[in-house]
Amino acid sequence: KILSAKKPGTRLSPSYRAVVKSDVMPADARVDAKVRFKGNASALKSVPGAVVDLVAGDIAIVNLPLSKVGELASLDGVVYVEAPSLLKPLLDL
């Protein structure tokens, strides 16, 4: 599909691209990444320092050094990488 034809750099969400390019955080700081992938999630473990914390369908939460986020995004099978978001209820009960 169209997403898989994109360059690896465009597989990163805009917020992650900005953080990776800046020096806001040390390169060895560990971050969580929400990864949409195709195929087997075990390939995500091939990035040095990456720990796959959760897999649900075609989404994985991966903890890794900030300096390795670009490497994760460039893996075959990775469709998109973004920062995980916290969900909260919309209703007051």
Secondary structure as GFF3:
##gff-version 3
##sequence-region A 1 93
A	DSSP	three_ten_helix	3	5	.	.	.	ID=ss1
A	DSSP	three_ten_helix	8	11	.	.	.	ID=ss2
A	DSSP	alpha_helix	14	21	.	.	.	ID=ss3
A	DSSP	beta_strand	30	37	.	.	.	ID=ss4
A	DSSP	three_ten_helix	41	46	.	.	.	ID=ss5
A	DSSP	beta_strand	51	56	.	.	.	ID=ss6
A	DSSP	beta_strand	59	65	.	.	.	ID=ss7
A	DSSP	three_ten_helix	66	68	.	.	.	ID=ss8
A	DSSP	alpha_helix	69	73	.	.	.	ID=ss9
A	DSSP	beta_strand	78	82	.	.	.	ID=ss10
###
